[in-house]
Amino acid sequence: MMKNIQLVILLLMASITVFAQALEKPNLIVIMTDEHNFRTLGCYRDLMNHDQAFVWGGGVEVETPNIDRIAQEGAICMNYYASSPVCTPSRASFVSGLYPDATDSYKNNIPMHDGVLTFAHQLKEEGYATSYVGKWHLDGDAKPGFAPERKFGFDDNRYMFNRGHWKMIKEESDACTAFEANKSRNSDEDSFTTDFLTNKVLEIIDRDKKQPFCLMLSLPDPHGPNMVRAPYDSMYNNLVFQHPRTMDADVNEFPKWLSFKKEKVDEYNQQMMRTYFGMVKCIDDNVGRILDYLEREGLEKNTIIIFTSDHGDLMGEHKRHNKGNPLEGSARIPFVLRYPDKVEAGKVIRKAYTCTDFTPTILGMMQAEQIKVVHGQDASSDFLSKEKEVINDRITYMTGSSSNWTASVNNRYKFVLSQQDKPWLFDLEKDPDELINFYNHPEYVEVAKTMKRALLDQMKKYKDRALVKNQLILE
């Protein structure tokens, strides 16, 4: 009799534990970098052929074991794109689930309108402590603009700043001062911006760890100016960067919407490239500090951690640096996510997403109430399924907003529409360098029709401002 009672008690306790775990809300940490080329991350190189993984030459790489660990212990998205590959529009889409035009932030330095709801608003309503640390770029012209008055759901925004790529931050008497690169040569592991912001993240998590928390860390690197503290400033001085194949291609064969200086670039600025790698390495080491803290405090099992960026950096491909166009180096962004016991370790997702999909997807994963009006897709089932590989040819679209192009994309094809040139269709499987226009090839007729129709339908649905520019094509 006593044994039966003990067995019943044990079963009840086990049931209560399982029920309590089911009710426990997951924490969320989002780490976003700025102007980050996905090829600098080992987890992406590992899934690419050699030529694509090492566009700057064999062995020219930066090791990123901590970011790679997130992918290895969770999921990696191979076809994630900026909704519009410049800072402000992309970030507006990411936090809201809306395309940039609907937020008013369709180009850099235009403030997001007051009525925009973010994932932080929703999580705050559900009892989360919400914090934002780092670059925001959604509050207009203020520079740096620490602790903007409008918080958009992020209750603790003391270390949020609006604009700038500051290389050193100091805090005195509860006020922060940011320093530009030429005044930051003596920055160290306490004051260099990536380190300073990570320090603040660890302090905030330590404060909030006994309740559900949502924290976004937005690092302004590896965006230029290319400068990083020691020892990262000389860590890659042994590397010699070669020209990407597309850097030496015939400019007359490039799309006309790809604006660039037409003079041939004969040599890379080697130090600029080496320092970019140094910035990436510094970022990875600080991601490691966050992962170590979560493990040490027993928080890793119930914390969703995401590493991503707002847009890419061409880093010499197609004779271009930086971003602003639909080519892979500019528009494709890293996105890796870990959620232990919920997301299969080593999951690879080959489905096209844009930043608009983040907010509905993360709210879906966290079983939070959805924002009523979003443009993105709740793709939480892609991450939470038991499949180790998700393959889906969904077509989504990117907008140049204030630029001269729009593009539809799936996990193989990309279609670009612009008044400056004929339509372009890329086959990323056959031509990952994006040098060939397949639009008028006979075997691509149906693909071209499908991609064009999907683009025009979505432009109309989401009231893209490029409709005006492309009116003749629409007719």
C-alpha positions as CSV (number, residue, x, y, z in Angstrom):
1,M,0.0,0.0,0.0
2,M,2.8,2.4,1.0
3,K,4.7,1.6,-2.2
4,N,1.6,2.4,-4.3
5,I,1.1,5.7,-2.5
6,Q,4.8,6.6,-3.1
7,L,4.4,5.7,-6.8
8,V,1.4,7.9,-7.1
9,I,3.2,10.8,-5.5
10,L,6.2,10.4,-7.8
11,L,3.9,10.3,-10.8
12,L,2.1,13.4,-9.7
13,M,5.4,15.2,-9.0
14,A,6.6,14.2,-12.5
15,S,3.4,15.5,-14.1
16,I,3.6,18.8,-12.2
17,T,7.2,19.2,-13.3
18,V,6.3,18.6,-17.0
19,F,3.3,20.9,-16.7
20,A,5.5,23.6,-15.1
21,Q,8.1,23.3,-17.8
22,A,5.4,23.6,-20.5
23,L,4.2,26.8,-18.9
24,E,7.7,28.2,-18.5
25,K,8.1,31.0,-21.0
26,P,11.3,30.9,-23.1
27,N,13.8,33.8,-23.0
28,L,14.8,35.5,-26.2
29,I,18.2,36.9,-27.2
30,V,18.6,38.4,-30.6
31,I,22.1,39.4,-31.8
32,M,22.2,41.5,-34.9
33,T,25.3,42.8,-36.6
34,D,25.6,45.5,-39.3
35,E,26.7,44.9,-42.9
36,H,27.9,41.4,-42.4
37,N,28.9,39.1,-45.2
38,F,27.6,35.6,-44.6
39,R,30.7,34.0,-46.1
40,T,32.8,35.2,-43.1
41,L,31.0,32.6,-40.9
42,G,32.3,29.0,-40.8
43,C,28.8,27.5,-40.6
44,Y,27.9,29.0,-44.0
45,R,31.2,28.1,-45.6
46,D,30.7,24.5,-44.5
47,L,27.6,24.2,-46.5
48,M,29.0,25.8,-49.7
49,N,31.3,24.5,-52.4
50,H,34.9,25.6,-52.2
51,D,34.7,28.3,-54.9
52,Q,31.8,30.0,-53.2
53,A,33.1,29.6,-49.6
54,F,36.5,31.1,-50.4
55,V,35.8,33.9,-52.9
56,W,38.8,35.8,-51.6
57,G,41.2,32.8,-52.1
58,G,41.7,29.4,-50.5
59,G,42.4,29.6,-46.8
60,V,41.3,33.2,-46.6
61,E,38.9,32.8,-43.7
62,V,38.0,33.9,-40.2
63,E,37.1,31.2,-37.7
64,T,33.8,31.8,-35.9
65,P,33.3,28.8,-33.5
66,N,30.8,30.5,-31.3
67,I,28.4,31.6,-34.0
68,D,29.0,28.2,-35.7
69,R,28.0,26.6,-32.4
70,I,24.5,28.2,-32.5
71,A,24.0,26.7,-36.0
72,Q,25.4,23.3,-35.0
73,E,23.2,23.1,-31.9
74,G,20.2,24.6,-33.7
75,A,19.2,25.7,-37.2
76,I,20.8,27.6,-40.1
77,C,18.9,29.4,-42.8
78,M,20.5,29.3,-46.2
79,N,18.2,31.7,-48.0
80,Y,17.4,34.6,-45.6
81,Y,17.3,38.0,-47.1
82,A,17.0,41.6,-46.0
83,S,13.6,43.0,-46.9
84,S,15.5,46.0,-48.3
85,P,19.3,45.8,-48.0
86,V,20.1,49.0,-46.2
87,C,20.0,49.6,-42.5
88,T,16.8,51.5,-41.6
89,P,14.3,49.7,-43.9
90,S,15.7,46.3,-43.0
91,R,15.6,46.9,-39.3
92,A,12.1,48.3,-39.4
93,S,10.9,45.2,-41.1
94,F,12.7,42.9,-38.7
95,V,11.1,44.4,-35.5
96,S,7.6,44.8,-37.0
97,G,7.0,42.1,-39.6
98,L,6.0,44.8,-42.1
99,Y,7.7,45.8,-45.4
100,P,9.5,49.2,-45.1
101,D,6.9,51.3,-46.8
102,A,4.3,50.4,-44.2
103,T,6.6,51.6,-41.4
104,D,7.5,54.9,-43.1
105,S,11.2,53.9,-42.8
106,Y,11.7,53.1,-46.5
107,K,15.2,54.6,-46.6
108,N,17.9,55.4,-44.1
109,N,17.3,58.0,-41.4
110,I,13.5,58.2,-41.7
111,P,11.9,57.6,-38.3
112,M,9.6,54.7,-37.9
113,H,6.0,55.9,-37.3
114,D,4.6,55.9,-33.8
115,G,1.9,53.3,-34.6
116,V,4.2,50.5,-35.5
117,L,4.0,47.5,-33.1
118,T,7.0,45.3,-32.5
119,F,7.7,41.8,-31.2
120,A,8.9,43.6,-28.0
121,H,5.5,45.2,-27.6
122,Q,3.9,41.7,-27.7
123,L,6.3,40.1,-25.3
124,K,6.1,43.0,-22.9
125,E,2.3,42.4,-22.8
126,E,3.0,38.8,-21.8
127,G,5.2,39.7,-18.9
128,Y,8.6,39.8,-20.4
129,A,11.4,42.2,-19.3
130,T,12.3,43.8,-22.6
131,S,15.7,45.5,-23.4
132,Y,17.6,46.8,-26.4
133,V,21.3,47.4,-26.5
134,G,23.1,49.0,-29.4
135,K,22.4,50.5,-32.8
136,W,18.7,51.3,-33.5
137,H,18.6,53.5,-36.6
138,L,14.8,54.0,-36.6
139,D,14.6,57.4,-34.9
140,G,15.5,59.9,-37.6
141,D,18.7,62.0,-37.6
142,A,19.8,61.8,-34.0
143,K,23.5,60.8,-33.8
144,P,24.4,59.0,-31.6
145,G,21.0,59.6,-29.9
146,F,21.3,57.5,-26.8
147,A,18.1,56.3,-25.1
148,P,15.5,57.6,-27.6
149,E,12.2,58.7,-26.0
150,R,10.2,56.4,-28.2
151,K,10.9,52.8,-27.0
152,F,8.7,50.7,-29.2
153,G,8.2,48.1,-26.5
154,F,11.8,47.9,-25.3
155,D,11.5,49.1,-21.7
156,D,15.2,49.3,-21.0
157,N,16.8,51.3,-23.8
158,R,19.5,53.1,-21.9
159,Y,22.2,51.7,-24.2
160,M,20.1,52.0,-27.4
161,F,21.6,54.6,-29.7
162,N,20.1,55.8,-32.9
163,R,22.9,56.2,-35.5
164,G,26.6,55.9,-36.0
165,H,29.3,53.2,-36.1
166,W,31.2,54.3,-33.0
167,K,34.3,52.4,-32.1
168,M,34.4,53.3,-28.4
169,I,31.8,54.0,-25.8
170,K,32.4,55.2,-22.2
171,E,29.9,55.6,-19.5
172,E,30.2,58.2,-16.7
173,S,27.5,59.4,-14.3
174,D,24.9,57.3,-16.1
175,A,25.6,59.0,-19.4
176,C,27.3,57.4,-22.4
177,T,29.8,59.1,-24.8
178,A,30.6,57.6,-28.2
179,F,33.9,58.0,-30.0
180,E,34.6,57.8,-33.7
181,A,37.3,55.6,-35.1
182,N,40.0,58.3,-35.2
183,K,39.5,58.9,-31.5
184,S,39.3,55.3,-30.5
185,R,42.8,54.0,-31.0
186,N,43.2,53.3,-27.3
187,S,39.9,51.4,-26.9
188,D,40.2,48.1,-24.9
189,E,38.0,45.1,-23.8
190,D,35.9,47.4,-21.7
191,S,35.5,50.4,-24.0
192,F,35.6,49.0,-27.6
193,T,32.0,49.2,-28.7
194,T,31.4,45.4,-29.3
195,D,32.8,44.6,-25.9
196,F,31.1,47.5,-24.1
197,L,27.7,46.6,-25.4
198,T,28.2,42.9,-24.6
199,N,29.2,43.8,-21.1
200,K,25.9,45.7,-20.7
201,V,24.0,42.7,-22.1
202,L,25.5,40.4,-19.5
203,E,24.6,42.9,-16.8
204,I,21.0,43.1,-18.0
205,I,20.5,39.3,-18.3
206,D,21.9,38.9,-14.8
207,R,19.4,41.4,-13.5
208,D,16.4,39.9,-15.4
209,K,17.3,36.2,-15.3
210,K,14.6,35.3,-12.7
211,Q,11.8,36.3,-15.0
212,P,11.2,35.8,-18.7
213,F,13.3,38.3,-20.7
214,C,13.6,39.5,-24.3
215,L,16.9,41.3,-25.2
216,M,18.1,42.5,-28.5
217,L,21.8,43.3,-29.0
218,S,22.6,45.3,-32.1
219,L,26.3,45.6,-32.8
220,P,27.4,48.3,-35.2
221,D,30.2,46.2,-36.6
222,P,31.5,44.9,-39.0
223,H,30.2,48.0,-40.8
224,G,32.9,50.5,-41.7
225,P,35.0,52.4,-40.8
226,N,37.1,49.3,-40.6
227,M,38.8,49.6,-37.2
228,V,39.1,47.2,-34.3
229,R,41.0,47.1,-31.0
230,A,44.1,45.0,-30.4
231,P,44.8,42.1,-30.8
232,Y,42.1,41.8,-33.5
233,D,43.6,44.7,-35.5
234,S,46.6,42.6,-36.5
235,M,45.2,39.1,-36.2
236,Y,44.8,38.6,-40.0
237,N,47.8,40.5,-41.3
238,N,49.1,37.2,-42.8
239,L,46.2,36.9,-45.2
240,V,46.3,38.1,-48.8
241,F,42.9,38.7,-50.3
242,Q,42.5,37.7,-53.9
243,H,40.0,39.2,-56.3
244,P,36.6,37.5,-56.3
245,R,35.8,36.2,-59.8
246,T,33.1,38.8,-60.3
247,M,35.5,41.6,-59.5
248,D,37.3,41.0,-62.8
249,A,34.2,40.4,-64.9
250,D,33.3,42.7,-67.9
251,V,31.4,45.7,-66.4
252,N,29.5,46.0,-69.7
253,E,27.8,42.7,-68.9
254,F,26.6,43.9,-65.5
255,P,23.0,44.9,-64.9
256,K,22.4,48.6,-65.3
257,W,20.7,48.8,-61.9
258,L,24.1,47.8,-60.4
259,S,25.5,51.3,-60.1
260,F,29.2,51.5,-59.4
261,K,32.3,53.5,-60.3
262,K,33.3,52.1,-63.7
263,E,37.0,52.4,-63.3
264,K,38.7,49.0,-62.7
265,V,39.7,48.3,-59.1
266,D,43.2,46.9,-59.5
267,E,44.0,46.0,-55.9
268,Y,42.1,45.4,-52.7
269,N,42.8,47.6,-49.7
270,Q,44.3,44.6,-47.9
271,Q,44.3,46.2,-44.5
272,M,40.6,47.1,-44.8
273,M,39.8,43.5,-45.5
274,R,42.0,42.2,-42.8
275,T,40.4,44.5,-40.3
276,Y,36.9,43.5,-41.4
277,F,37.9,39.9,-40.4
278,G,39.2,41.2,-37.1
279,M,35.9,42.8,-36.4
280,V,34.1,39.6,-37.2
281,K,36.4,37.7,-34.8
282,C,35.8,40.1,-32.0
283,I,32.1,39.7,-32.5
284,D,32.4,35.9,-32.4
285,D,34.4,36.0,-29.2
286,N,31.7,38.2,-27.6
287,V,29.0,35.8,-28.7
288,G,31.0,33.2,-26.9
289,R,30.9,35.2,-23.7
290,I,27.1,35.3,-23.9
291,L,26.8,31.5,-24.7
292,D,29.2,30.8,-21.7
293,Y,27.1,32.9,-19.4
294,L,23.8,31.2,-20.4
295,E,25.4,27.8,-19.8
296,R,27.0,28.8,-16.5
297,E,23.7,30.2,-15.2
298,G,21.6,27.2,-16.4
299,L,19.7,29.4,-18.8
300,E,20.7,27.9,-22.1
301,K,17.9,25.2,-22.3
302,N,15.1,27.8,-22.1
303,T,16.6,30.6,-24.1
304,I,16.2,31.1,-27.8
305,I,19.3,32.7,-29.2
306,I,19.5,34.2,-32.7
307,F,22.4,35.6,-34.7
308,T,21.7,37.6,-37.8
309,S,22.4,40.9,-39.6
310,D,20.5,43.7,-41.2
311,H,22.2,43.3,-44.6
312,G,25.4,42.1,-46.2
313,D,28.5,43.6,-47.7
314,L,29.7,42.7,-51.2
315,M,33.4,43.0,-50.2
316,G,34.6,43.5,-53.7
317,E,32.2,41.2,-55.6
318,H,30.9,42.8,-58.8
319,K,33.4,45.6,-58.2
320,R,31.4,46.8,-55.2
321,H,31.6,47.2,-51.5
322,N,28.8,47.6,-49.1
323,K,25.1,47.0,-50.0
324,G,21.9,48.5,-51.5
325,N,21.3,46.0,-54.4
326,P,19.7,42.5,-54.7
327,L,22.9,40.6,-55.2
328,E,23.7,37.8,-52.7
329,G,26.6,39.5,-51.0
330,S,24.4,42.6,-50.4
331,A,21.0,41.2,-49.7
332,R,21.5,37.7,-48.2
333,I,22.0,37.7,-44.5
334,P,23.2,35.1,-41.9
335,F,20.4,33.7,-39.7
336,V,21.1,31.0,-37.2
337,L,18.9,30.0,-34.2
338,R,19.3,27.7,-31.2
339,Y,16.4,26.6,-29.0
340,P,17.5,23.4,-27.2
341,D,15.1,20.4,-27.2
342,K,12.7,22.4,-29.4
343,V,14.7,23.0,-32.6
344,E,16.6,20.0,-34.0
345,A,20.4,20.3,-33.7
346,G,22.0,20.7,-37.1
347,K,18.8,21.6,-38.9
348,V,19.3,23.2,-42.4
349,I,16.5,25.3,-43.8
350,R,16.5,25.9,-47.6
351,K,13.5,28.2,-47.9
352,A,13.5,31.9,-48.8
353,Y,12.6,34.3,-45.9
354,T,13.0,38.1,-45.5
355,C,13.3,40.2,-42.4
356,T,9.5,40.6,-42.5
357,D,9.2,37.0,-41.5
358,F,11.1,37.4,-38.2
359,T,8.5,38.9,-36.0
360,P,5.6,36.5,-36.7
361,T,7.9,33.6,-36.7
362,I,9.5,34.3,-33.3
363,L,6.1,35.1,-31.7
364,G,4.9,31.8,-33.1
365,M,7.8,29.9,-31.7
366,M,7.3,31.5,-28.3
367,Q,3.5,30.8,-28.4
368,A,2.9,34.5,-28.0
369,E,-0.1,36.4,-29.4
370,Q,0.5,37.6,-32.9
371,I,0.5,41.2,-34.1
372,K,-2.8,41.5,-36.1
373,V,-1.3,43.1,-39.2
374,V,2.0,41.8,-40.5
375,H,3.3,41.1,-44.0
376,G,5.7,38.3,-43.0
377,Q,5.0,34.6,-42.6
378,D,4.8,32.7,-39.3
379,A,7.4,30.1,-40.2
380,S,7.7,28.7,-36.7
381,S,6.7,25.2,-37.9
382,D,9.8,25.1,-40.2
383,F,12.0,25.6,-37.1
384,L,10.1,23.4,-34.7
385,S,9.5,20.4,-37.0
386,K,11.5,17.2,-36.5
387,E,12.9,17.4,-40.0
388,K,16.7,17.9,-40.1
389,E,16.4,19.6,-43.5
390,V,13.6,21.8,-44.7
391,I,13.3,22.4,-48.5
392,N,10.6,24.7,-49.8
393,D,10.4,26.8,-52.9
394,R,8.3,29.6,-51.4
395,I,8.7,32.9,-53.4
396,T,9.1,36.1,-51.3
397,Y,10.2,39.5,-52.4
398,M,12.7,42.3,-51.6
399,T,12.3,45.9,-52.3
400,G,14.8,48.6,-53.2
401,S,12.3,51.1,-51.6
402,S,14.1,54.3,-52.4
403,S,16.3,52.6,-55.1
404,N,15.5,51.5,-58.6
405,W,14.7,47.8,-58.4
406,T,12.5,45.1,-56.8
407,A,13.2,41.4,-56.7
408,S,11.4,38.1,-56.1
409,V,13.5,35.2,-54.7
410,N,13.1,31.6,-53.7
411,N,15.7,29.0,-52.8
412,R,17.1,28.8,-56.3
413,Y,15.9,31.7,-58.5
414,K,16.0,35.5,-58.3
415,F,14.1,37.8,-60.6
416,V,14.9,41.5,-60.6
417,L,12.7,44.2,-62.1
418,S,13.9,47.7,-62.9
419,Q,13.1,50.6,-65.2
420,Q,16.8,51.0,-65.8
421,D,17.3,47.7,-67.6
422,K,15.6,44.6,-69.0
423,P,14.4,42.1,-66.5
424,W,17.0,39.9,-65.0
425,L,16.6,36.2,-63.9
426,F,19.4,34.5,-61.9
427,D,19.7,30.8,-61.4
428,L,21.7,30.6,-58.2
429,E,22.3,26.9,-58.6
430,K,23.9,27.1,-62.1
431,D,25.3,30.6,-61.7
432,P,26.0,31.4,-58.0
433,D,28.2,34.3,-59.1
434,E,25.2,36.1,-60.6
435,L,26.7,36.9,-63.9
436,I,24.2,35.4,-66.4
437,N,20.8,36.6,-67.2
438,F,18.5,33.6,-67.9
439,Y,15.4,35.7,-68.5
440,N,15.2,35.1,-72.3
441,H,16.6,31.5,-72.3
442,P,13.9,29.2,-73.7
443,E,14.2,26.6,-70.9
444,Y,13.5,29.3,-68.3
445,V,10.2,30.7,-69.8
446,E,8.0,29.2,-67.1
447,V,10.3,30.0,-64.3
448,A,10.5,33.7,-65.5
449,K,6.7,33.9,-65.7
450,T,6.3,32.5,-62.2
451,M,8.9,34.7,-60.6
452,K,7.6,37.8,-62.3
453,R,4.0,37.2,-61.5
454,A,4.9,36.5,-57.8
455,L,6.9,39.7,-57.7
456,L,4.1,41.9,-59.1
457,D,1.4,40.3,-57.0
458,Q,3.4,41.0,-53.8
459,M,4.3,44.5,-54.9
460,K,0.6,45.2,-55.3
461,K,-0.4,43.4,-52.1
462,Y,2.1,45.4,-49.9
463,K,1.7,48.7,-51.8
464,D,5.3,48.9,-52.8
465,R,6.3,52.5,-53.8
466,A,8.2,51.1,-56.7
467,L,4.9,50.4,-58.4
468,V,5.0,54.0,-59.6
469,K,8.5,53.6,-61.1
470,N,7.6,50.3,-62.7
471,Q,4.2,51.4,-64.1
472,L,5.2,50.8,-67.7
473,I,6.4,47.3,-67.0
474,L,3.1,46.5,-65.1
475,E,1.1,47.5,-68.1
